[in-house]
């Protein structure tokens, strides 16, 4: 898969933290460091989604949801994810 270049801007404090943290983690480059951070964040999000699904399944009725129920489930999941993202940024 071809790599895509993404440029980011950091304030000096965050840039210095990233440099020091990447060196302490023995990363060969800032790109490797950023890829690792993104992979960890993606895994956290998958784990959160899985936990939400498992919680939602507790006590759920047997059988497949109707189209209307499925739309409500998806809408609720999007709302919860947005709330979690807002809380994380605060």
QUIGIZI-V539680 format. One record per residue. N is the residue number from 0. RES is the residue in one small letter. D_FIRST is the distance of its C-alpha to the first C-alpha in whole Angstrom. Layout:
n:N res:RES d_first:D_FIRST
n:N res:RES d_first:D_FIRST
This chain:
n:0 res:x d_first:0
n:1 res:x d_first:4
n:2 res:x d_first:6
n:3 res:x d_first:9
n:4 res:x d_first:13
n:5 res:x d_first:15
n:6 res:x d_first:19
n:7 res:x d_first:22
n:8 res:x d_first:25
n:9 res:x d_first:27
n:10 res:x d_first:31
n:11 res:x d_first:32
n:12 res:x d_first:33
n:13 res:x d_first:30
n:14 res:x d_first:28
n:15 res:x d_first:31
n:16 res:x d_first:30
n:17 res:x d_first:26
n:18 res:x d_first:27
n:19 res:x d_first:29
n:20 res:x d_first:28
n:21 res:x d_first:24
n:22 res:x d_first:27
n:23 res:x d_first:29
n:24 res:x d_first:26
n:25 res:x d_first:25
n:26 res:x d_first:21
n:27 res:x d_first:21
n:28 res:x d_first:19
n:29 res:x d_first:20
n:30 res:x d_first:16
n:31 res:x d_first:16
n:32 res:x d_first:19
n:33 res:x d_first:18
n:34 res:x d_first:15
n:35 res:x d_first:17
n:36 res:x d_first:19
n:37 res:x d_first:17
n:38 res:x d_first:16
n:39 res:x d_first:20
n:40 res:x d_first:21
n:41 res:x d_first:18
n:42 res:x d_first:20
n:43 res:x d_first:24
n:44 res:x d_first:23
n:45 res:x d_first:22
n:46 res:x d_first:25
n:47 res:x d_first:27
n:48 res:x d_first:26
n:49 res:x d_first:27
n:50 res:x d_first:31
n:51 res:x d_first:31
n:52 res:x d_first:31
n:53 res:x d_first:33
n:54 res:x d_first:36
n:55 res:x d_first:36
n:56 res:x d_first:36
n:57 res:x d_first:39
n:58 res:x d_first:42
n:59 res:x d_first:40
n:60 res:x d_first:42
n:61 res:x d_first:41
n:62 res:x d_first:40
n:63 res:x d_first:37
n:64 res:x d_first:37
n:65 res:x d_first:38
n:66 res:x d_first:36
n:67 res:x d_first:38
n:68 res:x d_first:38
n:69 res:x d_first:34
n:70 res:x d_first:34
n:71 res:x d_first:36
n:72 res:x d_first:34
n:73 res:x d_first:30
n:74 res:x d_first:32
n:75 res:x d_first:34
n:76 res:x d_first:30
n:77 res:x d_first:29
n:78 res:x d_first:32
n:79 res:x d_first:32
n:80 res:x d_first:29
n:81 res:x d_first:30
n:82 res:x d_first:33
n:83 res:x d_first:31
n:84 res:x d_first:29
n:85 res:x d_first:32
n:86 res:x d_first:34
n:87 res:x d_first:31
n:88 res:x d_first:31
n:89 res:x d_first:35
